[in-house]
């Protein structure tokens, strides 16, 4: 039954409230489904030959340099993980003492085992 002004009265308001709840539930389900369908962004840092890949460009970072030191040390038969090299500067010095002359990591190892004359 309608009252002047066109607004429903009695059961009409309850029907309107139920329709609004139903529509809200549908929209919520669609939003949840779209969130779960999309792939999560990869938070892992991508390194290539000691450089971090950022938007397709290579950027020199200590994180990727340490990963390269670990890879080179492993190729020489040493048991070195990138995390251990990052978290223990003395271990990095130890690794660089043995494989630091390799051209791929020479510059990185110069930082922890300087050679040559000091500037006075």
OpenMM code with the backbone's topology and positions (N, CA, C; nanometers):
from openmm import Vec3, app, unit

residues = "UNK UNK UNK UNK UNK UNK UNK UNK UNK UNK UNK UNK UNK UNK UNK UNK UNK UNK UNK UNK UNK UNK UNK UNK UNK UNK UNK UNK UNK UNK UNK UNK UNK UNK UNK UNK UNK UNK UNK UNK UNK UNK UNK UNK UNK UNK UNK UNK UNK UNK UNK UNK UNK UNK UNK UNK UNK UNK UNK UNK UNK UNK UNK UNK UNK UNK UNK UNK UNK UNK UNK UNK UNK UNK UNK UNK UNK UNK UNK UNK UNK UNK UNK UNK UNK UNK UNK UNK UNK UNK UNK UNK UNK UNK UNK UNK UNK UNK UNK UNK UNK UNK UNK UNK UNK UNK UNK UNK UNK UNK UNK UNK UNK UNK UNK UNK UNK UNK UNK UNK".split()
positions = [
    Vec3(0.0832, -0.1163, 0.0000),
    Vec3(0.0000, 0.0000, 0.0000),
    Vec3(0.0888, 0.1241, 0.0000),
    Vec3(0.0544, 0.2189, -0.0848),
    Vec3(0.1368, 0.3389, -0.0965),
    Vec3(0.0669, 0.4582, -0.0324),
    Vec3(0.1516, 0.5440, 0.0226),
    Vec3(0.1028, 0.6672, 0.0832),
    Vec3(0.1366, 0.7786, -0.0140),
    Vec3(0.0733, 0.8934, -0.0005),
    Vec3(0.1042, 1.0031, -0.0912),
    Vec3(0.2523, 1.0363, -0.0819),
    Vec3(0.3133, 1.0586, -0.1927),
    Vec3(0.4562, 1.0826, -0.1995),
    Vec3(0.5272, 0.9614, -0.2580),
    Vec3(0.4619, 0.8479, -0.2682),
    Vec3(0.5158, 0.7317, -0.3349),
    Vec3(0.6060, 0.6439, -0.2508),
    Vec3(0.6174, 0.6676, -0.1214),
    Vec3(0.7046, 0.5844, -0.0378),
    Vec3(0.6268, 0.4652, 0.0148),
    Vec3(0.6908, 0.3485, 0.0164),
    Vec3(0.6198, 0.2311, 0.0675),
    Vec3(0.6023, 0.2402, 0.2194),
    Vec3(0.4992, 0.1751, 0.2688),
    Vec3(0.4710, 0.1776, 0.4110),
    Vec3(0.4519, 0.0345, 0.4581),
    Vec3(0.4915, 0.0091, 0.5817),
    Vec3(0.4688, -0.1235, 0.6375),
    Vec3(0.5660, -0.2233, 0.5775),
    Vec3(0.5146, -0.3266, 0.5131),
    Vec3(0.5963, -0.4330, 0.4548),
    Vec3(0.6863, -0.3822, 0.3432),
    Vec3(0.6497, -0.2760, 0.2812),
    Vec3(0.7310, -0.2198, 0.1737),
    Vec3(0.8673, -0.1747, 0.2234),
    Vec3(0.8745, -0.1136, 0.3412),
    Vec3(1.0018, -0.0707, 0.3988),
    Vec3(1.0882, -0.1901, 0.4328),
    Vec3(1.0276, -0.2936, 0.4840),
    Vec3(1.1034, -0.4150, 0.5163),
    Vec3(1.1591, -0.4789, 0.3895),
    Vec3(1.0789, -0.4790, 0.2837),
    Vec3(1.1258, -0.5336, 0.1553),
    Vec3(1.2425, -0.4513, 0.1013),
    Vec3(1.2331, -0.3207, 0.1128),
    Vec3(1.3389, -0.2327, 0.0667),
    Vec3(1.4675, -0.2567, 0.1463),
    Vec3(1.4554, -0.2735, 0.2770),
    Vec3(1.5714, -0.3002, 0.3616),
    Vec3(1.6338, -0.4347, 0.3247),
    Vec3(1.5507, -0.5355, 0.2985),
    Vec3(1.6024, -0.6672, 0.2601),
    Vec3(1.6722, -0.6598, 0.1255),
    Vec3(1.6167, -0.5838, 0.0308),
    Vec3(1.6805, -0.5696, -0.0998),
    Vec3(1.8141, -0.4999, -0.0868),
    Vec3(1.8229, -0.3979, -0.0025),
    Vec3(1.9479, -0.3250, 0.0175),
    Vec3(2.0524, -0.4165, 0.0793),
    Vec3(2.0148, -0.4971, 0.1782),
    Vec3(2.1072, -0.5921, 0.2385),
    Vec3(2.1527, -0.6960, 0.1353),
    Vec3(2.0595, -0.7415, 0.0532),
    Vec3(2.0913, -0.8397, -0.0500),
    Vec3(2.1909, -0.7808, -0.1501),
    Vec3(2.1676, -0.6580, -0.1944),
    Vec3(2.2590, -0.5929, -0.2880),
    Vec3(2.3960, -0.5710, -0.2247),
    Vec3(2.3990, -0.5304, -0.0987),
    Vec3(2.5265, -0.5097, -0.0294),
    Vec3(2.6034, -0.6406, -0.0194),
    Vec3(2.5332, -0.7510, 0.0067),
    Vec3(2.5979, -0.8817, 0.0149),
    Vec3(2.6567, -0.9214, -0.1202),
    Vec3(2.5819, -0.8978, -0.2264),
    Vec3(2.6305, -0.9296, -0.3607),
    Vec3(2.7560, -0.8487, -0.3924),
    Vec3(2.7532, -0.7186, -0.3646),
    Vec3(2.8700, -0.6336, -0.3915),
    Vec3(2.9911, -0.6777, -0.3089),
    Vec3(2.9666, -0.7167, -0.1848),
    Vec3(3.0750, -0.7631, -0.0987),
    Vec3(3.1364, -0.8924, -0.1536),
    Vec3(3.0529, -0.9836, -0.1978),
    Vec3(3.1026, -1.1087, -0.2561),
    Vec3(3.1830, -1.0830, -0.3831),
    Vec3(3.1370, -0.9927, -0.4662),
    Vec3(3.2099, -0.9589, -0.5892),
    Vec3(3.3446, -0.8963, -0.5548),
    Vec3(3.3477, -0.8082, -0.4568),
    Vec3(3.4737, -0.7440, -0.4169),
    Vec3(3.5717, -0.8470, -0.3610),
    Vec3(3.5224, -0.9369, -0.2769),
    Vec3(3.6099, -1.0410, -0.2202),
    Vec3(3.6634, -1.1331, -0.3289),
    Vec3(3.5785, -1.1701, -0.4229),
    Vec3(3.6227, -1.2574, -0.5313),
    Vec3(3.7275, -1.1907, -0.6179),
    Vec3(3.7105, -1.0628, -0.6456),
    Vec3(3.8085, -0.9935, -0.7297),
    Vec3(3.9420, -0.9798, -0.6582),
    Vec3(3.9411, -0.9639, -0.5268),
    Vec3(4.0657, -0.9538, -0.4513),
    Vec3(4.1382, -1.0878, -0.4495),
    Vec3(4.0645, -1.1969, -0.4323),
    Vec3(4.1296, -1.3285, -0.4253),
    Vec3(4.1733, -1.3781, -0.5616),
    Vec3(4.1111, -1.3322, -0.6679),
    Vec3(4.1486, -1.3772, -0.8018),
    Vec3(4.2780, -1.3120, -0.8485),
    Vec3(4.2988, -1.1871, -0.8140),
    Vec3(4.4193, -1.1175, -0.8586),
    Vec3(4.5424, -1.1793, -0.7936),
    Vec3(4.6527, -1.1829, -0.8663),
    Vec3(4.7773, -1.2395, -0.8161),
    Vec3(4.8455, -1.1402, -0.7232),
    Vec3(4.9017, -1.1880, -0.6128),
    Vec3(4.9730, -1.0960, -0.5243),
    Vec3(5.1030, -1.0492, -0.5885),
    Vec3(5.1434, -0.9290, -0.5539),
    Vec3(5.2672, -0.8742, -0.6080),
    Vec3(5.3862, -0.9489, -0.5472),
    Vec3(5.4878, -0.9703, -0.6281),
    Vec3(5.6064, -1.0381, -0.5803),
    Vec3(5.6923, -0.9390, -0.5021),
    Vec3(5.7138, -0.9692, -0.3755),
    Vec3(5.7899, -0.8788, -0.2908),
    Vec3(5.9386, -0.9140, -0.2894),
    Vec3(5.9756, -1.0179, -0.3584),
    Vec3(6.1145, -1.0609, -0.3588),
    Vec3(6.1970, -0.9689, -0.4470),
    Vec3(6.3173, -0.9364, -0.3998),
    Vec3(6.4085, -0.8534, -0.4778),
    Vec3(6.4704, -0.9403, -0.5866),
    Vec3(6.4691, -0.8906, -0.7088),
    Vec3(6.5254, -0.9659, -0.8212),
    Vec3(6.6629, -0.9106, -0.8534),
    Vec3(6.7620, -1.0003, -0.8548),
    Vec3(6.8999, -0.9611, -0.8822),
    Vec3(6.9478, -1.0269, -1.0115),
    Vec3(7.0351, -0.9561, -1.0816),
    Vec3(7.0970, -1.0083, -1.2020),
    Vec3(7.2434, -0.9663, -1.2036),
    Vec3(7.3320, -1.0627, -1.1829),
    Vec3(7.4768, -1.0392, -1.1865),
    Vec3(7.5204, -0.9274, -1.0922),
    Vec3(7.4656, -0.9275, -0.9723),
    Vec3(7.5056, -0.8293, -0.8725),
    Vec3(7.4303, -0.6988, -0.8780),
    Vec3(7.3341, -0.6871, -0.9667),
    Vec3(7.2547, -0.5650, -0.9792),
    Vec3(7.1078, -0.5969, -0.9541),
    Vec3(7.0383, -0.5036, -0.8903),
    Vec3(6.8957, -0.5199, -0.8668),
    Vec3(6.8194, -0.4734, -0.9896),
    Vec3(6.7203, -0.5505, -1.0297),
    Vec3(6.6370, -0.5153, -1.1443),
    Vec3(6.5193, -0.4317, -1.0932),
    Vec3(6.5167, -0.3037, -1.1330),
    Vec3(6.4117, -0.2108, -1.0916),
    Vec3(6.3484, -0.1536, -1.2173),
    Vec3(6.2248, -0.1889, -1.2427),
    Vec3(6.1517, -0.1427, -1.3615),
    Vec3(6.2312, -0.1680, -1.4894),
    Vec3(6.2974, -0.2818, -1.4960),
    Vec3(6.3730, -0.3181, -1.6162),
    Vec3(6.5127, -0.2597, -1.6213),
    Vec3(6.5480, -0.1747, -1.5275),
    Vec3(6.6821, -0.1150, -1.5224),
    Vec3(6.7646, -0.1836, -1.4145),
    Vec3(6.8965, -0.1844, -1.4327),
    Vec3(6.9857, -0.2454, -1.3353),
    Vec3(7.0395, -0.1386, -1.2411),
    Vec3(7.0312, -0.1660, -1.1110),
    Vec3(7.0735, -0.0732, -1.0077),
    Vec3(7.1669, -0.1467, -0.9121),
    Vec3(7.2839, -0.0916, -0.8890),
    Vec3(7.3803, -0.1544, -0.7996),
    Vec3(7.3362, -0.1355, -0.6548),
    Vec3(7.3147, -0.2467, -0.5843),
    Vec3(7.2746, -0.2408, -0.4438),
    Vec3(7.3601, -0.3387, -0.3634),
    Vec3(7.3870, -0.3075, -0.2374),
    Vec3(7.4646, -0.3993, -0.1532),
    Vec3(7.3978, -0.5355, -0.1386),
    Vec3(7.2648, -0.5381, -0.1363),
    Vec3(7.1908, -0.6636, -0.1238),
    Vec3(7.2279, -0.7594, -0.2370),
    Vec3(7.2218, -0.7115, -0.3594),
    Vec3(7.2518, -0.7968, -0.4755),
    Vec3(7.4015, -0.8245, -0.4874),
    Vec3(7.4847, -0.7305, -0.4449),
    Vec3(7.6290, -0.7550, -0.4464),
    Vec3(7.6635, -0.8689, -0.3523),
    Vec3(7.6030, -0.8730, -0.2353),
    Vec3(7.6280, -0.9815, -0.1411),
    Vec3(7.5788, -1.1145, -0.1964),
    Vec3(7.4689, -1.1118, -0.2688),
    Vec3(7.4190, -1.2343, -0.3308),
    Vec3(7.5186, -1.2851, -0.4354),
    Vec3(7.5768, -1.1934, -0.5113),
    Vec3(7.6760, -1.2321, -0.6114),
    Vec3(7.8012, -1.2891, -0.5454),
    Vec3(7.8455, -1.2291, -0.4347),
    Vec3(7.9615, -1.2813, -0.3619),
    Vec3(7.9340, -1.4249, -0.3185),
    Vec3(7.8150, -1.4512, -0.2695),
    Vec3(7.7785, -1.5870, -0.2271),
    Vec3(7.7789, -1.6837, -0.3452),
    Vec3(7.7273, -1.6406, -0.4589),
    Vec3(7.7249, -1.7277, -0.5771),
    Vec3(7.8658, -1.7617, -0.6233),
    Vec3(7.9528, -1.6626, -0.6274),
    Vec3(8.0907, -1.6853, -0.6713),
    Vec3(8.1619, -1.7769, -0.5718),
    Vec3(8.1420, -1.7535, -0.4423),
    Vec3(8.2046, -1.8386, -0.3408),
    Vec3(8.1571, -1.9829, -0.3539),
    Vec3(8.0294, -2.0026, -0.3829),
    Vec3(7.9767, -2.1377, -0.4020),
    Vec3(8.0384, -2.2029, -0.5247),
    Vec3(8.0643, -2.1257, -0.6290),
    Vec3(8.1284, -2.1814, -0.7480),
    Vec3(8.2713, -2.2257, -0.7187),
    Vec3(8.3356, -2.1626, -0.6215),
    Vec3(8.4696, -2.2020, -0.5793),
    Vec3(8.4652, -2.3152, -0.4764),
    Vec3(8.3463, -2.3612, -0.4398),
    Vec3(8.3329, -2.4739, -0.3477),
    Vec3(8.3156, -2.4352, -0.2023),
    Vec3(8.2953, -2.3103, -0.1730),
    Vec3(8.2768, -2.2659, -0.0349),
    Vec3(8.1286, -2.2678, 0.0003),
    Vec3(8.1006, -2.2943, 0.1257),
    Vec3(7.9622, -2.2948, 0.1729),
    Vec3(7.9288, -2.1554, 0.2244),
    Vec3(7.8680, -2.0755, 0.1397),
    Vec3(7.8350, -1.9370, 0.1751),
    Vec3(7.6931, -1.9065, 0.1297),
    Vec3(7.6135, -1.8583, 0.2224),
    Vec3(7.4780, -1.8173, 0.1860),
    Vec3(7.4730, -1.6648, 0.1811),
    Vec3(7.3881, -1.6096, 0.0962),
    Vec3(7.3762, -1.4633, 0.0897),
    Vec3(7.3370, -1.4014, 0.2243),
    Vec3(7.2496, -1.4686, 0.2991),
    Vec3(7.2078, -1.4146, 0.4292),
    Vec3(7.3249, -1.4075, 0.5269),
    Vec3(7.4075, -1.5099, 0.5270),
    Vec3(7.5216, -1.5090, 0.6184),
    Vec3(7.6213, -1.3990, 0.5815),
    Vec3(7.6400, -1.3779, 0.4531),
    Vec3(7.7316, -1.2717, 0.4084),
    Vec3(7.6750, -1.1347, 0.4457),
    Vec3(7.5446, -1.1163, 0.4306),
    Vec3(7.4821, -0.9878, 0.4643),
    Vec3(7.4875, -0.9594, 0.6140),
    Vec3(7.4669, -1.0621, 0.6945),
    Vec3(7.4522, -1.0429, 0.8391),
    Vec3(7.5831, -1.0529, 0.9173),
    Vec3(7.6907, -1.0981, 0.8538),
    Vec3(7.8168, -1.1159, 0.9245),
    Vec3(7.9307, -1.0554, 0.8428),
    Vec3(7.9710, -0.9329, 0.8721),
    Vec3(8.0773, -0.8681, 0.7941),
    Vec3(8.2098, -0.9435, 0.8003),
    Vec3(8.2380, -1.0105, 0.9118),
    Vec3(8.3622, -1.0871, 0.9215),
    Vec3(8.3610, -1.2072, 0.8280),
    Vec3(8.2454, -1.2687, 0.8107),
    Vec3(8.2355, -1.3806, 0.7170),
    Vec3(8.2564, -1.3311, 0.5740),
    Vec3(8.2037, -1.2130, 0.5444),
    Vec3(8.2241, -1.1555, 0.4108),
    Vec3(8.3728, -1.1282, 0.3882),
    Vec3(8.4439, -1.0771, 0.4899),
    Vec3(8.5889, -1.0566, 0.4776),
    Vec3(8.6603, -1.1884, 0.4526),
    Vec3(8.6183, -1.2915, 0.5247),
    Vec3(8.6782, -1.4243, 0.5101),
    Vec3(8.6600, -1.4756, 0.3667),
    Vec3(8.5388, -1.4643, 0.3150),
    Vec3(8.5104, -1.5087, 0.1781),
    Vec3(8.5931, -1.4267, 0.0793),
    Vec3(8.5950, -1.2954, 0.0973),
    Vec3(8.6664, -1.2080, 0.0034),
    Vec3(8.8175, -1.2310, 0.0084),
    Vec3(8.8676, -1.2750, 0.1221),
    Vec3(9.0105, -1.3029, 0.1315),
    Vec3(9.0498, -1.4154, 0.0350),
    Vec3(8.9596, -1.5113, 0.0139),
    Vec3(8.9915, -1.6256, -0.0700),
    Vec3(8.9478, -1.6106, -0.2154),
    Vec3(8.8340, -1.5500, -0.2389),
    Vec3(8.7836, -1.5418, -0.3772),
    Vec3(8.7693, -1.3977, -0.4247),
    Vec3(8.8186, -1.3031, -0.3491),
    Vec3(8.8004, -1.1611, -0.3801),
    Vec3(8.8726, -1.1134, -0.5040),
    Vec3(8.9659, -1.1915, -0.5572),
    Vec3(9.0366, -1.1497, -0.6777),
    Vec3(8.9603, -1.1863, -0.8052),
    Vec3(8.8498, -1.2563, -0.7899),
    Vec3(8.7654, -1.2873, -0.9052),
    Vec3(8.7095, -1.1556, -0.9593),
    Vec3(8.7188, -1.1371, -1.0891),
    Vec3(8.6824, -1.0099, -1.1517),
    Vec3(8.5358, -0.9716, -1.1265),
    Vec3(8.4494, -1.0702, -1.1043),
    Vec3(8.3073, -1.0416, -1.0847),
    Vec3(8.2791, -0.9734, -0.9514),
    Vec3(8.3624, -0.9991, -0.8500),
    Vec3(8.3343, -0.9459, -0.7164),
    Vec3(8.4495, -0.8636, -0.6608),
    Vec3(8.5484, -0.8356, -0.7423),
    Vec3(8.6659, -0.7639, -0.6937),
    Vec3(8.6290, -0.6286, -0.6326),
    Vec3(8.5448, -0.5540, -0.6987),
    Vec3(8.5063, -0.4214, -0.6493),
    Vec3(8.4281, -0.4306, -0.5186),
    Vec3(8.3401, -0.5281, -0.5083),
    Vec3(8.2623, -0.5470, -0.3864),
    Vec3(8.3530, -0.5840, -0.2697),
    Vec3(8.4514, -0.6693, -0.2966),
    Vec3(8.5415, -0.7122, -0.1897),
    Vec3(8.6418, -0.6041, -0.1510),
    Vec3(8.6658, -0.5087, -0.2385),
    Vec3(8.7559, -0.3975, -0.2046),
    Vec3(8.7018, -0.3177, -0.0864),
    Vec3(8.5713, -0.3153, -0.0701),
    Vec3(8.5101, -0.2401, 0.0389),
    Vec3(8.5411, -0.3019, 0.1748),
    Vec3(8.5508, -0.4349, 0.1815),
    Vec3(8.5744, -0.4995, 0.3107),
    Vec3(8.7212, -0.5372, 0.3320),
    Vec3(8.7961, -0.5583, 0.2249),
    Vec3(8.9388, -0.5903, 0.2328),
    Vec3(9.0145, -0.4933, 0.1437),
    Vec3(9.0360, -0.3718, 0.1883),
    Vec3(9.1044, -0.2760, 0.1022),
    Vec3(9.2501, -0.3178, 0.0777),
    Vec3(9.2928, -0.2978, -0.0421),
    Vec3(9.4313, -0.3270, -0.0750),
    Vec3(9.4953, -0.1998, -0.1300),
    Vec3(9.6250, -0.1979, -0.1319),
    Vec3(9.6923, -0.0813, -0.1847),
    Vec3(9.7230, 0.0186, -0.0770),
    Vec3(9.7564, 0.1367, -0.1179),
    Vec3(9.7987, 0.2391, -0.0248),
    Vec3(9.6803, 0.3150, 0.0329),
    Vec3(9.6922, 0.3485, 0.1580),
    Vec3(9.5872, 0.4266, 0.2239),
    Vec3(9.6110, 0.5749, 0.1964),
    Vec3(9.5062, 0.6503, 0.1936),
    Vec3(9.5176, 0.7949, 0.1738),
    Vec3(9.5469, 0.8619, 0.3084),
    Vec3(9.6603, 0.9298, 0.3156),
    Vec3(9.6969, 0.9992, 0.4392),
    Vec3(9.6883, 1.1474, 0.4195),
] * unit.nanometer
topology = app.Topology()
chain = topology.addChain("A")
for resn in residues:
    res = topology.addResidue(resn, chain)
    for name in ("N", "CA", "C"):
        topology.addAtom(name, app.Element.getBySymbol(name[0]), res)
